[in-house]
């Protein structure tokens, strides 16, 4: 049967149990092909033969449903296939399949009546079950209605009534207990009265045992009293503490209570800080491992992460504040209580109370001294705990605002200490000083590197700020305007601290905490120092810029006068008021608003200075370090401007003294102390040398976007003006801040500050001379003028009335220079000191070129000397129309040299000794050309020797 069942499964048949709902199982029988039916009918009908065929089927066909018949038959094929054998084998399989199919069909037909009968019984049973389910459902529903409507409601009422009676009894008991809750004086008084009564009847054995029980009860009360005393260390409650003190007085242990109280405060400080730090450490660790609970507090502090450092510090200070506030309120309670007792004693004059009064007075004095002595002890414990926390983490990589907040919190804590016990908090100051110096060195090093990057990418374009710009408008300097204690936070001051009435303990005695993290006050205001689109919002200032950009509204007369003035073609008969006004615009700004000249880098340095001063203002012990680093910012900016625009050995070697000795000394000092000139570290160098190099910064390099070689732009004059004048502006801001820096600088270090201002800050404006000298030296073709002068014939025989061509050529050079200067002024305002220096340099160089040209003369007559004077006077006359500089620089330098041609031999020797500003060549020319034909060889040699022996410094 198992085999038949398996075959039925393969044929797609199901057992009767599986086909309860099927009416015709024959329909599921697989339909045989015509060929299979024909072969089935051809098979003998003998059951014995059919059974033998079925028995001949291999067992493997009945193994399981997953058996792959095709794969099995293919694998059984012989290596050499024979068609006849395959057909015979196929016929055999067909016979076996037909026998099985016939057997299955016979069995199905045989069992068909029984199947139909069983199916009817199953259907009838199913209907009966469905009816029974309906009856049960209705029965349950009616039963539930009866239960809810009668039984449950009635029993619930009875149960609730019973509970009510029990709770009423319990409430009475609780009210009775509540009247005795924490009534330590009442309990002790009752216990003492019982003891007194028991001692009267102690001869009774039962009373003796009661007395022993009362003594045990009294000891238990003392233990609970000590626990109650410890609770006031974190949250002082005046009623609670009054009961505890009354209880100790009944016991006669007031002094013991005070000793215990100080021990509890010490323990409270230790437990508080440990629990706060432990909570953050476990929170950041993210597991419930108990290993942290076994660590010492010092080791626990090292596990605080950078992200949780500030919240943990704030919570630590808040928790310690609660302890100190409780101590402060404890002292207040005793002061008020002592005053009340003193008033009562003074009103009672009974002599019998003298002894008791003396005892109370002794206790009060003991408590007062103990409390006063405990102030410094408790504050010392607080300092040590916070110090351990501070030094447990390296703060050098903190963000600036985060570190400032740490300083704020510690500064506020030191203020608490000063109000608490008058302490200067030396422990806290030293620990925060260490962290601050360590942090500030790293911070400053990074800022210097950033400054170098800014300078190397700076294109020296004007940063458009308002004409009313002031550094106090920047957020970093807001703290200078706020009138509050210098020790309070400059950026995140708690709002309640604005109240100036009373100390912190008085302000927060009732509620609040001075260490609550407040929102940054920077969010309250919006900084607005930049001009919109480079222009001011004011209409008047806009019009000034528009006038600067266009000359359409300038009268034609003014234009014509100005042109005539430039060319010098015709003298001006009358000078109009407009012309005078235009001539006085020597700063080339055409009424442009005099907004400060500064760059983005300048603004960045100023902001850094503000941040440095914030830190210094909070923590004065590091004031010297901060000011020293602040001076390095200015030094590096000064050195960069000089390196980019002022360093030119060729022009500095002219001996004109462009760089003052003070400026050269300052630049050399900066280069030696701050600039790292080495390309790579020397491996053989000492550790000290390596540390020194670590404090230095590589010399900056000018951005390749800045072009200083184009004559059309006057060799980068706009960039030079922005760079130099931004340095001057920066120096002015340092001058403005000097009183603030001087106020916080330690007295012993004030000479450093004075030297910084006198030798560095004040030299910023002196950098103008070497920077603009380079422009002046290239802007005018002095070499061409020398060539033109060399072609002039100076040994003329008659007085000339017309000046030489080289004068006109030189004046045209100056006119072209003036035109290009105006072009540059359209990009950048050229301040009056700058234009004066540029003109002074150009005129000075031109005059020296004239002297050099006159010194190159080979032959010269008296008429030639007169021609020189004519040329120079013509030059001066036309030059005075181009510039407002008076007097003309080096005018005497030329005139004196020309007049020296008329000197005699005796006058010449003394003149040479007095005028050391001329070169050896120029003096030698005077001797050879002027006196050469009038004096003998010996006298000439004497004068030449006097020239050689005189050591003339270049000017």
Beta strands, then each sheet from edge to edge (+ up, - down):
strand 1: 675-676
strand 2: 697-698
sheet 1: 1+ 2+
end
